[in-house]
Amino acid sequence: MSITTVGLDADDTLWHNETIFRLTHARFVELLADHGDEDVIEARLAGVEQRNLRLYGYGVKGFTLSMIETAMELTDGNLPASVTREILAAGREMLAHPVETLPGVDEALAALSERYRLLLITKGDLLDQERKLAASGLGDLFAAVEIVSEKTADTYARIFTRHGTGAEDAAMAGNSMKSDVLPALQAGAYAAHIPYAVTWAHEVADAPEGHDRYGALDSIADLPGWLEERTNGAGYQP
């Protein structure tokens, strides 16, 4: 068996993302402190986000709209203009936040790019993800970039066929069990879970323990070795 193509998630796999959202959550809770305690505000925001995913998709812009909608609900439609301005400012700051790659990413991708065709496969806002990739300095290592609305088995099957030799000869790596691991396995690919310090509740799912194409890694630094073990050292020269 030969792995020719490796897909990599972006947010919280290559660079920090969820921690930035958590800081904005805290700011939002503080702004609405007069209208509920932290648990109530967070639960309401989570419900609005979930409801809006099919309309706004993933990313900062949809999150900002969900914060405004949640604030309007919590204030019974009497949201002060000053709070709206604060929420919009928080969203703009998230979109302009510096990109900080995670430890070991540069070295791991450099090694992987010598043996495999690398694909960036991520969800989120198109402009924001393009900005982060450019700022990361990693763009030249990828043969293709796919920014998708959702990660499903069909999504992976199409991408790995379009940019490689099919899902059976591909591997996906990322921090989300729900989006990066389970649908990639369903498509027939290998999949490696690379944990991040915090995980958005929407991306939590049970690990596919015992699956012969699944790997639980400690960090991205372990990915090149794990892939080599899967193929007995047989690589692919892009």
Backbone torsions as a table, in degrees:
resi	resn	phi	psi	omega
1	MET	NA	135.1	179.9
2	SER	-123.6	131.1	173.8
3	ILE	-94.3	120.0	-178.1
4	THR	-100.9	-26.0	-170.0
5	THR	-133.5	136.7	178.3
6	VAL	-125.9	121.7	175.4
7	GLY	-94.7	141.2	179.3
8	LEU	-128.8	134.5	171.4
9	ASP	-71.4	164.8	-178.9
10	ALA	-106.3	-70.9	-175.4
11	ASP	-63.2	126.3	177.9
12	ASP	67.6	8.2	169.7
13	THR	-114.1	-45.7	177.8
14	LEU	-101.2	-33.6	-179.9
15	TRP	-146.0	162.1	-179.6
16	HIS	-66.2	139.8	177.5
17	ASN	-146.3	-56.0	-174.6
18	GLU	-62.6	-33.1	178.2
19	THR	-62.3	-33.4	177.3
20	ILE	-67.9	-40.9	176.4
21	PHE	-63.1	-40.5	-179.3
22	ARG	-62.6	-38.9	177.8
23	LEU	-63.9	-39.0	179.0
24	THR	-70.9	-35.1	173.9
25	HIS	-56.4	-47.1	-178.9
26	ALA	-61.8	-40.3	178.2
27	ARG	-64.5	-40.4	179.4
28	PHE	-64.4	-44.5	178.6
29	VAL	-59.5	-41.2	179.1
30	GLU	-64.7	-39.7	179.6
31	LEU	-63.9	-34.1	-175.7
32	LEU	-104.2	18.4	-174.0
33	ALA	-58.1	-28.2	-179.8
34	ASP	-76.7	-4.4	-174.6
35	HIS	-119.7	16.4	177.3
36	GLY	152.6	160.2	177.1
37	ASP	-81.5	175.3	-173.2
38	GLU	-58.1	-44.4	-177.3
39	ASP	-62.9	-40.8	-179.6
40	VAL	-65.7	-45.5	-178.8
41	ILE	-64.9	-44.0	-179.4
42	GLU	-64.6	-41.3	-179.9
43	ALA	-64.7	-40.9	179.1
44	ARG	-65.6	-42.7	179.1
45	LEU	-63.7	-42.3	179.1
46	ALA	-60.5	-40.8	179.1
47	GLY	-65.4	-41.2	179.1
48	VAL	-67.2	-42.2	177.7
49	GLU	-58.2	-46.8	-178.5
50	GLN	-61.3	-42.2	-179.8
51	ARG	-65.3	-32.2	-174.1
52	ASN	-91.9	-7.8	-176.6
53	LEU	-56.6	-40.4	-177.8
54	ARG	-70.4	-18.9	179.7
55	LEU	-94.5	-45.4	-173.8
56	TYR	-103.6	-17.3	-175.8
57	GLY	73.4	-162.8	-176.6
58	TYR	-96.5	153.1	174.4
59	GLY	126.6	175.5	-173.6
60	VAL	-65.2	-40.8	-176.1
61	LYS	-63.8	-45.5	176.9
62	GLY	-63.9	-38.5	177.7
63	PHE	-63.1	-41.3	179.0
64	THR	-63.7	-43.8	177.0
65	LEU	-62.4	-37.9	178.9
66	SER	-68.1	-35.2	175.5
67	MET	-63.3	-43.8	179.5
68	ILE	-63.5	-43.9	179.7
69	GLU	-63.2	-42.1	178.3
70	THR	-62.9	-43.8	179.7
71	ALA	-62.3	-38.0	178.1
72	MET	-65.6	-39.6	178.2
73	GLU	-65.1	-44.1	-176.6
74	LEU	-68.5	-25.7	-179.7
75	THR	-102.3	13.1	-179.7
76	ASP	54.1	38.1	177.5
77	GLY	83.1	2.4	-178.6
78	ASN	-105.9	47.9	-177.3
79	LEU	-74.0	121.1	178.6
80	PRO	-62.8	144.3	179.5
81	ALA	-59.8	-32.5	-179.9
82	SER	-63.8	-36.3	179.0
83	VAL	-71.3	-40.2	176.5
84	THR	-59.1	-43.6	178.6
85	ARG	-61.9	-40.1	179.3
86	GLU	-64.1	-40.9	179.9
87	ILE	-66.2	-44.2	178.4
88	LEU	-63.3	-38.6	177.9
89	ALA	-64.3	-39.7	178.2
90	ALA	-62.6	-41.0	178.1
91	GLY	-63.9	-43.0	178.6
92	ARG	-63.5	-38.3	179.2
93	GLU	-65.6	-36.6	176.7
94	MET	-63.7	-40.7	-178.8
95	LEU	-69.4	-22.0	-179.4
96	ALA	-103.9	4.9	-175.2
97	HIS	-64.7	136.9	178.2
98	PRO	-58.5	146.5	179.0
99	VAL	-90.0	125.0	179.6
100	GLU	-121.4	108.8	-179.8
101	THR	-68.6	151.9	-178.1
102	LEU	-78.9	156.9	-179.5
103	PRO	-57.2	134.1	175.9
104	GLY	86.4	-7.4	-175.8
105	VAL	-65.5	-49.1	-176.8
106	ASP	-58.1	-46.1	-178.0
107	GLU	-67.2	-43.2	-178.5
108	ALA	-64.0	-44.9	-178.7
109	LEU	-68.3	-35.8	177.3
110	ALA	-61.8	-42.0	179.2
111	ALA	-68.4	-43.0	-178.8
112	LEU	-65.2	-37.2	-176.3
113	SER	-66.4	-18.5	178.4
114	GLU	-81.1	-16.0	-174.6
115	ARG	-120.6	-20.9	-173.4
116	TYR	-135.7	159.2	169.3
117	ARG	-80.3	119.3	-176.7
118	LEU	-98.2	135.8	176.4
119	LEU	-123.8	135.9	171.2
120	LEU	-94.3	120.4	-177.6
121	ILE	-124.9	109.4	-172.4
122	THR	-142.2	157.0	171.7
123	LYS	-100.0	169.2	176.0
124	GLY	122.8	-178.0	-179.5
125	ASP	-71.3	133.0	-175.2
126	LEU	-56.5	-53.2	-176.0
127	LEU	-64.7	-40.2	-178.8
128	ASP	-67.6	-41.7	179.9
129	GLN	-68.3	-37.8	176.1
130	GLU	-63.8	-40.4	178.1
131	ARG	-61.8	-45.6	-177.9
132	LYS	-66.4	-39.9	178.6
133	LEU	-62.9	-43.8	179.2
134	ALA	-62.7	-42.0	-178.6
135	ALA	-70.1	-26.3	-178.1
136	SER	-71.1	-24.6	-176.1
137	GLY	77.3	11.0	-176.3
138	LEU	-99.5	-5.2	-170.9
139	GLY	-55.7	-37.8	-176.0
140	ASP	-68.8	-12.9	-178.4
141	LEU	-83.7	-12.4	-175.8
142	PHE	-101.6	134.5	176.6
143	ALA	-74.4	-27.0	179.8
144	ALA	-158.4	155.6	177.8
145	VAL	-125.0	127.3	179.3
146	GLU	-122.3	112.7	176.0
147	ILE	-105.5	110.6	-168.5
148	VAL	-115.6	159.6	179.1
149	SER	-77.7	-29.4	179.3
150	GLU	-155.5	150.8	178.5
151	LYS	-105.6	107.7	179.0
152	THR	-123.6	171.7	176.8
153	ALA	-58.5	-41.0	179.2
154	ASP	-64.3	-38.3	178.2
155	THR	-59.0	-49.7	-179.4
156	TYR	-64.9	-40.9	180.0
157	ALA	-59.8	-43.7	-179.8
158	ARG	-66.7	-44.9	-176.4
159	ILE	-66.2	-45.4	-177.7
160	PHE	-70.1	-23.2	174.1
161	THR	-80.1	-40.6	-178.2
162	ARG	-67.5	-37.1	-174.3
163	HIS	-112.9	5.6	-177.5
164	GLY	-152.3	-146.3	-178.6
165	THR	-113.4	23.6	177.3
166	GLY	105.6	162.7	-176.1
167	ALA	-63.6	-32.9	-177.6
168	GLU	-64.1	-24.0	179.6
169	ASP	-104.7	22.2	-175.9
170	ALA	-127.1	162.7	175.0
171	ALA	-136.6	147.5	176.9
172	MET	-121.9	140.4	179.4
173	ALA	-133.7	136.3	178.9
174	GLY	-176.6	176.1	-175.1
175	ASN	-89.5	-12.8	-176.8
176	SER	-98.6	117.9	176.6
177	MET	-63.8	-39.3	-175.4
178	LYS	-70.9	-39.7	-172.8
179	SER	-102.1	-33.4	-174.2
180	ASP	-97.4	-27.4	-173.5
181	VAL	-102.3	-61.9	-171.0
182	LEU	-60.9	-48.3	179.6
183	PRO	-69.3	-29.3	177.1
184	ALA	-66.7	-42.3	176.3
185	LEU	-62.5	-41.1	179.4
186	GLN	-61.8	-32.5	178.9
187	ALA	-75.6	-13.9	179.5
188	GLY	106.2	4.6	-178.9
189	ALA	-89.6	170.1	166.0
190	TYR	-78.1	158.8	178.0
191	ALA	-150.9	133.2	179.5
192	ALA	-120.2	131.1	177.0
193	HIS	-93.8	125.4	178.7
194	ILE	-117.1	104.5	-171.6
195	PRO	-68.2	150.2	172.6
196	TYR	-119.0	159.8	-173.0
197	ALA	-58.8	-37.3	178.7
198	VAL	-132.8	149.0	-178.6
199	THR	-131.2	131.7	175.1
200	TRP	-60.2	135.1	-175.9
201	ALA	-55.1	-32.7	-178.7
202	HIS	-65.1	-20.7	-175.1
203	GLU	-101.4	6.3	-177.7
204	VAL	-84.7	136.4	176.3
205	ALA	-158.2	163.0	-179.9
206	ASP	-74.0	143.7	178.6
207	ALA	-71.6	145.1	179.5
208	PRO	-83.4	64.2	-175.6
209	GLU	-55.3	135.2	177.3
210	GLY	90.6	-9.0	178.6
211	HIS	-70.5	129.5	-172.8
212	ASP	-73.0	-8.1	177.7
213	ARG	-110.0	9.5	-177.5
214	TYR	-104.9	141.4	175.9
215	GLY	-135.8	136.7	175.4
216	ALA	-105.3	110.5	-175.6
217	LEU	-104.4	158.8	176.9
218	ASP	-82.8	-33.9	-179.5
219	SER	-159.5	171.7	180.0
220	ILE	-66.3	-21.9	178.0
221	ALA	-62.2	-22.5	-179.7
222	ASP	-84.3	-10.6	-172.8
223	LEU	-65.1	-45.9	179.9
224	PRO	-58.1	-42.4	179.3
225	GLY	-67.1	-39.2	179.9
226	TRP	-63.9	-42.7	179.2
227	LEU	-64.9	-39.9	179.7
228	GLU	-63.5	-38.8	177.9
229	GLU	-64.6	-35.2	-179.0
230	ARG	-65.9	-27.0	-173.9
231	THR	-117.3	13.2	-179.5
232	ASN	54.4	36.2	177.0
233	GLY	83.5	-3.4	179.4
234	ALA	-78.0	114.8	-177.7
235	GLY	-109.7	-166.5	-179.0
236	TYR	-138.7	133.7	178.6
237	GLN	-98.8	110.0	-177.0
238	PRO	-63.1	NA	NA
